[in-house]
Amino acid sequence: MKKAKVLLLLPLFLAPAAHAGKVETIQQVLARQCDKKVRYEDALTLVRLLYLSCIPGTYVNVDEKCRVACLKPNSGAVIGR
């Protein structure tokens, strides 16, 4: 029974680490290109916008004053549209 609980809870602990590198990259890009410091939680919400649902080679409007190139490395399937 304990093993079953551990196996059920394990994905919950690993899920935040799935986007860890992407979040730091978003924070660095926004700091460099927009002179904007973004909290971890706010950068986490931008993962979908800047990595998953954009088309490589295009620009994404983060807000009124900040426009960043899509961070998706290749032109695979667009997710979330």
N, CA, C and O atoms as a GROMACS GRO file, in nm:
protein
  324
    1MET      N    1   0.081  -0.119   0.000
    1MET     CA    2   0.000   0.000   0.000
    1MET      C    3   0.087   0.127   0.000
    1MET      O    4   0.056   0.224  -0.068
    2LYS      N    5   0.195   0.124   0.077
    2LYS     CA    6   0.284   0.240   0.081
    2LYS      C    7   0.350   0.263  -0.053
    2LYS      O    8   0.370   0.378  -0.094
    3LYS      N    9   0.385   0.156  -0.122
    3LYS     CA   10   0.448   0.169  -0.254
    3LYS      C   11   0.351   0.233  -0.352
    3LYS      O   12   0.392   0.313  -0.437
    4ALA      N   13   0.224   0.198  -0.342
    4ALA     CA   14   0.124   0.255  -0.432
    4ALA      C   15   0.110   0.406  -0.409
    4ALA      O   16   0.098   0.483  -0.504
    5LYS      N   17   0.111   0.446  -0.283
    5LYS     CA   18   0.102   0.589  -0.252
    5LYS      C   19   0.223   0.664  -0.303
    5LYS      O   20   0.210   0.774  -0.357
    6VAL      N   21   0.340   0.605  -0.287
    6VAL     CA   22   0.462   0.669  -0.335
    6VAL      C   23   0.458   0.683  -0.486
    6VAL      O   24   0.495   0.787  -0.540
    7LEU      N   25   0.413   0.578  -0.555
    7LEU     CA   26   0.406   0.584  -0.700
    7LEU      C   27   0.303   0.685  -0.749
    7LEU      O   28   0.320   0.746  -0.855
    8LEU      N   29   0.197   0.704  -0.672
    8LEU     CA   30   0.097   0.804  -0.711
    8LEU      C   31   0.144   0.946  -0.685
    8LEU      O   32   0.108   1.038  -0.760
    9LEU      N   33   0.224   0.966  -0.581
    9LEU     CA   34   0.270   1.100  -0.546
    9LEU      C   35   0.398   1.140  -0.620
    9LEU      O   36   0.428   1.259  -0.629
   10LEU      N   37   0.472   1.044  -0.672
   10LEU     CA   38   0.597   1.073  -0.738
   10LEU      C   39   0.582   1.170  -0.856
   10LEU      O   40   0.663   1.263  -0.865
   11PRO      N   41   0.485   1.155  -0.945
   11PRO     CA   42   0.472   1.251  -1.055
   11PRO      C   43   0.445   1.394  -1.008
   11PRO      O   44   0.483   1.489  -1.076
   12LEU      N   45   0.380   1.410  -0.895
   12LEU     CA   46   0.353   1.545  -0.844
   12LEU      C   47   0.482   1.617  -0.805
   12LEU      O   48   0.492   1.738  -0.820
   13PHE      N   49   0.580   1.542  -0.756
   13PHE     CA   50   0.706   1.602  -0.717
   13PHE      C   51   0.796   1.626  -0.837
   13PHE      O   52   0.880   1.716  -0.834
   14LEU      N   53   0.782   1.547  -0.941
   14LEU     CA   54   0.867   1.561  -1.059
   14LEU      C   55   0.813   1.662  -1.158
   14LEU      O   56   0.890   1.715  -1.239
   15ALA      N   57   0.685   1.691  -1.156
   15ALA     CA   58   0.623   1.781  -1.254
   15ALA      C   59   0.685   1.921  -1.256
   15ALA      O   60   0.712   1.972  -1.364
   16PRO      N   61   0.709   1.986  -1.142
   16PRO     CA   62   0.768   2.120  -1.148
   16PRO      C   63   0.907   2.122  -1.212
   16PRO      O   64   0.947   2.224  -1.268
   17ALA      N   65   0.979   2.014  -1.203
   17ALA     CA   66   1.113   2.009  -1.260
   17ALA      C   67   1.111   1.993  -1.412
   17ALA      O   68   1.214   2.013  -1.477
   18ALA      N   69   0.999   1.960  -1.469
   18ALA     CA   70   0.990   1.937  -1.613
   18ALA      C   71   1.019   2.063  -1.692
   18ALA      O   72   1.076   2.054  -1.801
   19HIS      N   73   0.982   2.180  -1.642
   19HIS     CA   74   1.003   2.305  -1.713
   19HIS      C   75   1.113   2.390  -1.650
   19HIS      O   76   1.124   2.509  -1.682
   20ALA      N   77   1.192   2.333  -1.564
   20ALA     CA   78   1.288   2.413  -1.487
   20ALA      C   79   1.384   2.492  -1.575
   20ALA      O   80   1.401   2.612  -1.553
   21GLY      N   81   1.446   2.431  -1.673
   21GLY     CA   82   1.540   2.501  -1.758
   21GLY      C   83   1.473   2.607  -1.843
   21GLY      O   84   1.530   2.713  -1.868
   22LYS      N   85   1.352   2.579  -1.887
   22LYS     CA   86   1.278   2.673  -1.970
   22LYS      C   87   1.243   2.799  -1.893
   22LYS      O   88   1.249   2.909  -1.948
   23VAL      N   89   1.206   2.784  -1.769
   23VAL     CA   90   1.168   2.899  -1.687
   23VAL      C   91   1.287   2.993  -1.668
   23VAL      O   92   1.273   3.115  -1.683
   24GLU      N   93   1.402   2.937  -1.636
   24GLU     CA   94   1.522   3.022  -1.620
   24GLU      C   95   1.560   3.089  -1.752
   24GLU      O   96   1.602   3.204  -1.753
   25THR      N   97   1.545   3.017  -1.863
   25THR     CA   98   1.574   3.075  -1.993
   25THR      C   99   1.483   3.192  -2.023
   25THR      O  100   1.527   3.295  -2.073
   26ILE      N  101   1.354   3.177  -1.992
   26ILE     CA  102   1.258   3.286  -2.013
   26ILE      C  103   1.295   3.406  -1.927
   26ILE      O  104   1.290   3.519  -1.975
   27GLN      N  105   1.332   3.383  -1.803
   27GLN     CA  106   1.372   3.493  -1.716
   27GLN      C  107   1.494   3.566  -1.772
   27GLN      O  108   1.500   3.689  -1.769
   28GLN      N  109   1.592   3.491  -1.824
   28GLN     CA  110   1.712   3.552  -1.880
   28GLN      C  111   1.681   3.630  -2.007
   28GLN      O  112   1.730   3.741  -2.025
   29VAL      N  113   1.598   3.574  -2.095
   29VAL     CA  114   1.564   3.641  -2.220
   29VAL      C  115   1.489   3.771  -2.193
   29VAL      O  116   1.519   3.873  -2.254
   30LEU      N  117   1.392   3.767  -2.103
   30LEU     CA  118   1.316   3.888  -2.073
   30LEU      C  119   1.403   3.994  -2.004
   30LEU      O  120   1.385   4.114  -2.027
   31ALA      N  121   1.496   3.950  -1.921
   31ALA     CA  122   1.586   4.046  -1.857
   31ALA      C  123   1.678   4.110  -1.961
   31ALA      O  124   1.706   4.230  -1.953
   32ARG      N  125   1.725   4.032  -2.057
   32ARG     CA  126   1.818   4.082  -2.157
   32ARG      C  127   1.749   4.167  -2.264
   32ARG      O  128   1.797   4.275  -2.297
   33GLN      N  129   1.637   4.119  -2.316
   33GLN     CA  130   1.574   4.187  -2.429
   33GLN      C  131   1.474   4.295  -2.390
   33GLN      O  132   1.454   4.390  -2.464
   34CYS      N  133   1.412   4.281  -2.274
   34CYS     CA  134   1.305   4.375  -2.235
   34CYS      C  135   1.338   4.453  -2.109
   34CYS      O  136   1.257   4.533  -2.064
   35ASP      N  137   1.455   4.430  -2.051
   35ASP     CA  138   1.490   4.492  -1.922
   35ASP      C  139   1.379   4.472  -1.820
   35ASP      O  140   1.338   4.565  -1.750
   36LYS      N  141   1.332   4.349  -1.812
   36LYS     CA  142   1.219   4.316  -1.727
   36LYS      C  143   1.254   4.196  -1.640
   36LYS      O  144   1.293   4.091  -1.690
   37LYS      N  145   1.241   4.213  -1.508
   37LYS     CA  146   1.265   4.104  -1.416
   37LYS      C  147   1.132   4.034  -1.389
   37LYS      O  148   1.034   4.098  -1.351
   38VAL      N  149   1.130   3.903  -1.410
   38VAL     CA  150   1.006   3.826  -1.399
   38VAL      C  151   1.021   3.722  -1.289
   38VAL      O  152   1.124   3.655  -1.279
   39ARG      N  153   0.918   3.710  -1.206
   39ARG     CA  154   0.919   3.608  -1.102
   39ARG      C  155   0.910   3.469  -1.165
   39ARG      O  156   0.866   3.454  -1.279
   40TYR      N  157   0.953   3.368  -1.090
   40TYR     CA  158   0.951   3.230  -1.138
   40TYR      C  159   0.810   3.188  -1.180
   40TYR      O  160   0.793   3.125  -1.284
   41GLU      N  161   0.710   3.222  -1.099
   41GLU     CA  162   0.572   3.182  -1.127
   41GLU      C  163   0.520   3.245  -1.256
   41GLU      O  164   0.450   3.181  -1.333
   42ASP      N  165   0.557   3.372  -1.279
   42ASP     CA  166   0.514   3.439  -1.401
   42ASP      C  167   0.584   3.380  -1.523
   42ASP      O  168   0.523   3.364  -1.629
   43ALA      N  169   0.712   3.348  -1.509
   43ALA     CA  170   0.786   3.287  -1.620
   43ALA      C  171   0.730   3.148  -1.650
   43ALA      O  172   0.729   3.105  -1.765
   44LEU      N  173   0.686   3.078  -1.548
   44LEU     CA  174   0.628   2.945  -1.568
   44LEU      C  175   0.502   2.953  -1.653
   44LEU      O  176   0.477   2.863  -1.734
   45THR      N  177   0.423   3.058  -1.636
   45THR     CA  178   0.303   3.072  -1.720
   45THR      C  179   0.338   3.109  -1.863
   45THR      O  180   0.256   3.088  -1.954
   46LEU      N  181   0.456   3.163  -1.886
   46LEU     CA  182   0.497   3.200  -2.021
   46LEU      C  183   0.558   3.084  -2.100
   46LEU      O  184   0.584   3.098  -2.219
   47VAL      N  185   0.581   2.970  -2.035
   47VAL     CA  186   0.639   2.854  -2.104
   47VAL      C  187   0.550   2.814  -2.221
   47VAL      O  188   0.600   2.788  -2.331
   48ARG      N  189   0.421   2.808  -2.199
   48ARG     CA  190   0.329   2.769  -2.306
   48ARG      C  191   0.335   2.868  -2.423
   48ARG      O  192   0.337   2.827  -2.539
   49LEU      N  193   0.338   2.994  -2.392
   49LEU     CA  194   0.338   3.098  -2.494
   49LEU      C  195   0.468   3.100  -2.574
   49LEU      O  196   0.464   3.111  -2.697
   50LEU      N  197   0.581   3.089  -2.507
   50LEU     CA  198   0.711   3.107  -2.573
   50LEU      C  199   0.774   2.977  -2.623
   50LEU      O  200   0.867   2.981  -2.703
   51TYR      N  201   0.727   2.862  -2.577
   51TYR     CA  202   0.784   2.735  -2.619
   51TYR      C  203   0.685   2.644  -2.691
   51TYR      O  204   0.720   2.583  -2.793
   52LEU      N  205   0.564   2.634  -2.640
   52LEU     CA  206   0.475   2.530  -2.689
   52LEU      C  207   0.380   2.573  -2.800
   52LEU      O  208   0.355   2.495  -2.892
   53SER      N  209   0.328   2.693  -2.794
   53SER     CA  210   0.225   2.731  -2.891
   53SER      C  211   0.271   2.829  -2.998
   53SER      O  212   0.190   2.873  -3.080
   54CYS      N  213   0.398   2.865  -2.999
   54CYS     CA  214   0.447   2.959  -3.100
   54CYS      C  215   0.513   2.883  -3.216
   54CYS      O  216   0.541   2.764  -3.206
   55ILE      N  217   0.536   2.954  -3.324
   55ILE     CA  218   0.600   2.896  -3.442
   55ILE      C  219   0.742   2.951  -3.448
   55ILE      O  220   0.762   3.072  -3.443
   56PRO      N  221   0.842   2.862  -3.458
   56PRO     CA  222   0.981   2.909  -3.462
   56PRO      C  223   1.004   3.012  -3.573
   56PRO      O  224   0.953   2.998  -3.684
   57GLY      N  225   1.080   3.116  -3.540
   57GLY     CA  226   1.108   3.222  -3.635
   57GLY      C  227   1.012   3.340  -3.625
   57GLY      O  228   1.034   3.443  -3.688
   58THR      N  229   0.906   3.326  -3.545
   58THR     CA  230   0.812   3.436  -3.526
   58THR      C  231   0.839   3.504  -3.393
   58THR      O  232   0.919   3.456  -3.312
   59TYR      N  233   0.773   3.615  -3.372
   59TYR     CA  234   0.786   3.688  -3.246
   59TYR      C  235   0.657   3.679  -3.166
   59TYR      O  236   0.548   3.670  -3.222
   60VAL      N  237   0.672   3.680  -3.034
   60VAL     CA  238   0.559   3.668  -2.943
   60VAL      C  239   0.552   3.795  -2.859
   60VAL      O  240   0.653   3.839  -2.804
   61ASN      N  241   0.434   3.853  -2.849
   61ASN     CA  242   0.414   3.970  -2.764
   61ASN      C  243   0.392   3.924  -2.620
   61ASN      O  244   0.291   3.862  -2.589
   62VAL      N  245   0.487   3.955  -2.534
   62VAL     CA  246   0.475   3.919  -2.393
   62VAL      C  247   0.385   4.019  -2.322
   62VAL      O  248   0.301   3.981  -2.241
   63ASP      N  249   0.404   4.146  -2.352
   63ASP     CA  250   0.314   4.253  -2.307
   63ASP      C  251   0.320   4.365  -2.410
   63ASP      O  252   0.374   4.345  -2.520
   64GLU      N  253   0.268   4.483  -2.377
   64GLU     CA  254   0.262   4.592  -2.475
   64GLU      C  255   0.401   4.637  -2.521
   64GLU      O  256   0.418   4.676  -2.636
   65LYS      N  257   0.498   4.632  -2.432
   65LYS     CA  258   0.630   4.687  -2.461
   65LYS      C  259   0.736   4.581  -2.490
   65LYS      O  260   0.848   4.615  -2.526
   66CYS      N  261   0.702   4.455  -2.476
   66CYS     CA  262   0.802   4.349  -2.486
   66CYS      C  263   0.763   4.246  -2.592
   66CYS      O  264   0.656   4.185  -2.586
   67ARG      N  265   0.851   4.229  -2.689
   67ARG     CA  266   0.830   4.133  -2.796
   67ARG      C  267   0.954   4.044  -2.804
   67ARG      O  268   1.066   4.094  -2.817
   68VAL      N  269   0.934   3.911  -2.796
   68VAL     CA  270   1.044   3.817  -2.789
   68VAL      C  271   1.029   3.712  -2.899
   68VAL      O  272   0.918   3.672  -2.932
   69ALA      N  273   1.141   3.669  -2.954
   69ALA     CA  274   1.138   3.562  -3.055
   69ALA      C  275   1.094   3.432  -2.990
   69ALA      O  276   1.122   3.406  -2.873
   70CYS      N  277   1.024   3.350  -3.066
   70CYS     CA  278   0.980   3.218  -3.020
   70CYS      C  279   1.102   3.138  -2.976
   70CYS      O  280   1.203   3.135  -3.047
   71LEU      N  281   1.094   3.073  -2.862
   71LEU     CA  282   1.208   2.998  -2.808
   71LEU      C  283   1.203   2.850  -2.844
   71LEU      O  284   1.289   2.773  -2.801
   72LYS      N  285   1.105   2.810  -2.920
   72LYS     CA  286   1.092   2.670  -2.962
   72LYS      C  287   1.205   2.638  -3.060
   72LYS      O  288   1.224   2.711  -3.157
   73PRO      N  289   1.279   2.531  -3.037
   73PRO     CA  290   1.397   2.504  -3.119
   73PRO      C  291   1.368   2.454  -3.261
   73PRO      O  292   1.448   2.478  -3.351
   74ASN      N  293   1.257   2.385  -3.282
   74ASN     CA  294   1.230   2.334  -3.416
   74ASN      C  295   1.083   2.352  -3.451
   74ASN      O  296   1.003   2.391  -3.366
   75SER      N  297   1.048   2.326  -3.572
   75SER     CA  298   0.911   2.350  -3.617
   75SER      C  299   0.828   2.223  -3.614
   75SER      O  300   0.761   2.190  -3.713
   76GLY      N  301   0.830   2.151  -3.504
   76GLY     CA  302   0.747   2.032  -3.489
   76GLY      C  303   0.601   2.072  -3.474
   76GLY      O  304   0.562   2.184  -3.507
   77ALA      N  305   0.521   1.980  -3.424
   77ALA     CA  306   0.378   2.008  -3.408
   77ALA      C  307   0.356   2.122  -3.310
   77ALA      O  308   0.422   2.130  -3.206
   78VAL      N  309   0.264   2.210  -3.343
   78VAL     CA  310   0.227   2.320  -3.255
   78VAL      C  311   0.127   2.267  -3.154
   78VAL      O  312   0.023   2.214  -3.192
   79ILE      N  313   0.158   2.281  -3.028
   79ILE     CA  314   0.074   2.226  -2.921
   79ILE      C  315  -0.009   2.337  -2.859
   79ILE      O  316   0.040   2.448  -2.840
   80GLY      N  317  -0.132   2.309  -2.828
   80GLY     CA  318  -0.214   2.402  -2.753
   80GLY      C  319  -0.294   2.498  -2.837
   80GLY      O  320  -0.344   2.597  -2.784
   81ARG      N  321  -0.310   2.474  -2.963
   81ARG     CA  322  -0.390   2.562  -3.046
   81ARG      C  323  -0.514   2.491  -3.089
   81ARG      O  324  -0.597   2.548  -3.160
   0.00000   0.00000   0.00000
